[in-house]
Amino acid sequence: LKLQFLYFIGEEKKKKKMSYQSSETKKEEFRKYLEKSNVIDALTKVLVTLYEEPERPEKPVEFIKKALGGPSQSDYDSLRMENEELKEKLTKMEAELKSRGDEGAAQES
Protein backbone atom coordinates (compact mmCIF):
# COMPACT_ATOMS: atom_id res chain seq x y z
CA LEU A 1 0.00 0.00 0.00
CA LYS A 2 2.82 2.37 0.88
CA LEU A 3 4.55 1.61 -2.43
CA GLN A 4 1.33 2.29 -4.33
CA PHE A 5 0.96 5.64 -2.58
CA LEU A 6 4.55 6.60 -3.37
CA TYR A 7 4.03 5.53 -6.98
CA PHE A 8 0.85 7.65 -7.14
CA ILE A 9 2.69 10.68 -5.71
CA GLY A 10 5.50 10.18 -8.22
CA GLU A 11 3.02 10.02 -11.11
CA GLU A 12 1.26 13.18 -9.92
CA LYS A 13 4.58 15.03 -9.80
CA LYS A 14 5.35 13.86 -13.34
CA LYS A 15 1.96 15.11 -14.55
CA LYS A 16 2.49 18.51 -12.93
CA LYS A 17 5.97 18.74 -14.40
CA MET A 18 4.68 17.80 -17.85
CA SER A 19 1.85 20.30 -17.51
CA TYR A 20 4.32 23.00 -16.48
CA GLN A 21 6.60 22.13 -19.41
CA SER A 22 3.62 22.15 -21.75
CA SER A 23 2.57 25.57 -20.47
CA GLU A 24 6.10 26.92 -20.83
CA THR A 25 6.37 25.45 -24.32
CA LYS A 26 3.11 27.11 -25.34
CA LYS A 27 4.31 30.45 -23.98
CA GLU A 28 7.59 30.12 -25.84
CA GLU A 29 5.83 29.20 -29.09
CA PHE A 30 3.50 32.17 -28.72
CA ARG A 31 6.44 34.53 -28.03
CA LYS A 32 8.21 33.24 -31.16
CA TYR A 33 5.00 33.76 -33.17
CA LEU A 34 4.74 37.37 -31.95
CA GLU A 35 8.39 38.01 -32.77
CA LYS A 36 8.15 36.42 -36.21
CA SER A 37 5.07 38.43 -37.13
CA ASN A 38 6.67 41.70 -35.92
CA VAL A 39 3.97 42.28 -33.32
CA ILE A 40 6.51 42.85 -30.56
CA ASP A 41 8.39 45.42 -32.67
CA ALA A 42 5.20 47.29 -33.57
CA LEU A 43 3.98 47.41 -29.98
CA THR A 44 7.39 48.46 -28.71
CA LYS A 45 7.55 51.34 -31.21
CA VAL A 46 4.07 52.52 -30.24
CA LEU A 47 4.84 52.36 -26.53
CA VAL A 48 8.11 54.24 -27.03
CA THR A 49 6.21 56.89 -29.01
CA LEU A 50 3.68 57.16 -26.18
CA TYR A 51 6.48 57.40 -23.62
CA GLU A 52 8.20 60.17 -25.59
CA GLU A 53 5.03 62.26 -25.89
CA PRO A 54 5.65 65.57 -24.10
CA GLU A 55 2.10 65.56 -22.73
CA ARG A 56 0.34 62.33 -21.82
CA PRO A 57 -2.76 61.77 -23.96
CA GLU A 58 -6.06 61.70 -22.08
CA LYS A 59 -7.01 58.49 -23.87
CA PRO A 60 -3.88 56.36 -24.25
CA VAL A 61 -5.80 53.46 -25.83
CA GLU A 62 -7.04 55.80 -28.58
CA PHE A 63 -3.47 57.02 -29.04
CA ILE A 64 -2.24 53.43 -29.44
CA LYS A 65 -5.04 52.54 -31.87
CA LYS A 66 -4.25 55.57 -34.00
CA ALA A 67 -0.51 54.87 -33.88
CA LEU A 68 -1.16 51.33 -35.10
CA GLY A 69 -3.23 52.69 -37.98
CA GLY A 70 -6.70 52.02 -36.64
CA PRO A 71 -9.54 54.53 -36.78
CA SER A 72 -10.07 56.83 -33.84
CA GLN A 73 -13.44 57.11 -32.14
CA SER A 74 -14.17 60.34 -34.03
CA ASP A 75 -13.33 58.61 -37.34
CA TYR A 76 -15.65 55.78 -36.40
CA ASP A 77 -18.47 58.18 -35.43
CA SER A 78 -18.03 60.15 -38.64
CA LEU A 79 -18.18 57.01 -40.78
CA ARG A 80 -21.24 55.77 -38.91
CA MET A 81 -23.05 59.07 -39.51
CA GLU A 82 -22.09 59.04 -43.18
CA ASN A 83 -23.37 55.47 -43.46
CA GLU A 84 -26.73 56.45 -41.95
CA GLU A 85 -27.03 59.42 -44.33
CA LEU A 86 -26.27 57.21 -47.32
CA LYS A 87 -28.85 54.64 -46.21
CA GLU A 88 -31.50 57.38 -46.01
CA LYS A 89 -30.50 58.69 -49.43
CA LEU A 90 -30.70 55.19 -50.89
CA THR A 91 -34.17 54.65 -49.43
CA LYS A 92 -35.39 57.93 -50.94
CA MET A 93 -33.88 57.15 -54.34
CA GLU A 94 -35.39 53.66 -54.36
CA ALA A 95 -38.80 55.12 -53.53
CA GLU A 96 -38.39 57.73 -56.29
CA LEU A 97 -37.36 55.07 -58.78
CA LYS A 98 -40.32 52.92 -57.83
CA SER A 99 -42.75 55.83 -58.22
CA ARG A 100 -41.28 56.63 -61.65
CA GLY A 101 -41.66 52.99 -62.61
CA ASP A 102 -45.28 53.04 -61.47
CA GLU A 103 -45.91 56.26 -63.46
CA GLY A 104 -44.34 54.74 -66.57
CA ALA A 105 -46.48 51.62 -66.28
CA ALA A 106 -49.61 53.77 -65.86
CA GLN A 107 -48.76 55.84 -68.98
CA GLU A 108 -48.29 52.70 -71.10
CA SER A 109 -51.80 51.51 -70.25
C-alpha positions as CSV (number, residue, x, y, z in Angstrom):
1,L,0.0,0.0,0.0
2,K,2.8,2.4,0.9
3,L,4.6,1.6,-2.4
4,Q,1.3,2.3,-4.3
5,F,1.0,5.6,-2.6
6,L,4.6,6.6,-3.4
7,Y,4.0,5.5,-7.0
8,F,0.9,7.7,-7.1
9,I,2.7,10.7,-5.7
10,G,5.5,10.2,-8.2
11,E,3.0,10.0,-11.1
12,E,1.3,13.2,-9.9
13,K,4.6,15.0,-9.8
14,K,5.4,13.9,-13.3
15,K,2.0,15.1,-14.5
16,K,2.5,18.5,-12.9
17,K,6.0,18.7,-14.4
18,M,4.7,17.8,-17.8
19,S,1.8,20.3,-17.5
20,Y,4.3,23.0,-16.5
21,Q,6.6,22.1,-19.4
22,S,3.6,22.2,-21.7
23,S,2.6,25.6,-20.5
24,E,6.1,26.9,-20.8
25,T,6.4,25.4,-24.3
26,K,3.1,27.1,-25.3
27,K,4.3,30.5,-24.0
28,E,7.6,30.1,-25.8
29,E,5.8,29.2,-29.1
30,F,3.5,32.2,-28.7
31,R,6.4,34.5,-28.0
32,K,8.2,33.2,-31.2
33,Y,5.0,33.8,-33.2
34,L,4.7,37.4,-31.9
35,E,8.4,38.0,-32.8
36,K,8.1,36.4,-36.2
37,S,5.1,38.4,-37.1
38,N,6.7,41.7,-35.9
39,V,4.0,42.3,-33.3
40,I,6.5,42.9,-30.6
41,D,8.4,45.4,-32.7
42,A,5.2,47.3,-33.6
43,L,4.0,47.4,-30.0
44,T,7.4,48.5,-28.7
45,K,7.5,51.3,-31.2
46,V,4.1,52.5,-30.2
47,L,4.8,52.4,-26.5
48,V,8.1,54.2,-27.0
49,T,6.2,56.9,-29.0
50,L,3.7,57.2,-26.2
51,Y,6.5,57.4,-23.6
52,E,8.2,60.2,-25.6
53,E,5.0,62.3,-25.9
54,P,5.6,65.6,-24.1
55,E,2.1,65.6,-22.7
56,R,0.3,62.3,-21.8
57,P,-2.8,61.8,-24.0
58,E,-6.1,61.7,-22.1
59,K,-7.0,58.5,-23.9
60,P,-3.9,56.4,-24.3
61,V,-5.8,53.5,-25.8
62,E,-7.0,55.8,-28.6
63,F,-3.5,57.0,-29.0
64,I,-2.2,53.4,-29.4
65,K,-5.0,52.5,-31.9
66,K,-4.2,55.6,-34.0
67,A,-0.5,54.9,-33.9
68,L,-1.2,51.3,-35.1
69,G,-3.2,52.7,-38.0
70,G,-6.7,52.0,-36.6
71,P,-9.5,54.5,-36.8
72,S,-10.1,56.8,-33.8
73,Q,-13.4,57.1,-32.1
74,S,-14.2,60.3,-34.0
75,D,-13.3,58.6,-37.3
76,Y,-15.7,55.8,-36.4
77,D,-18.5,58.2,-35.4
78,S,-18.0,60.2,-38.6
79,L,-18.2,57.0,-40.8
80,R,-21.2,55.8,-38.9
81,M,-23.1,59.1,-39.5
82,E,-22.1,59.0,-43.2
83,N,-23.4,55.5,-43.5
84,E,-26.7,56.5,-41.9
85,E,-27.0,59.4,-44.3
86,L,-26.3,57.2,-47.3
87,K,-28.8,54.6,-46.2
88,E,-31.5,57.4,-46.0
89,K,-30.5,58.7,-49.4
90,L,-30.7,55.2,-50.9
91,T,-34.2,54.7,-49.4
92,K,-35.4,57.9,-50.9
93,M,-33.9,57.1,-54.3
94,E,-35.4,53.7,-54.4
95,A,-38.8,55.1,-53.5
96,E,-38.4,57.7,-56.3
97,L,-37.4,55.1,-58.8
98,K,-40.3,52.9,-57.8
99,S,-42.7,55.8,-58.2
100,R,-41.3,56.6,-61.6
101,G,-41.7,53.0,-62.6
102,D,-45.3,53.0,-61.5
103,E,-45.9,56.3,-63.5
104,G,-44.3,54.7,-66.6
105,A,-46.5,51.6,-66.3
106,A,-49.6,53.8,-65.9
107,Q,-48.8,55.8,-69.0
108,E,-48.3,52.7,-71.1
109,S,-51.8,51.5,-70.2
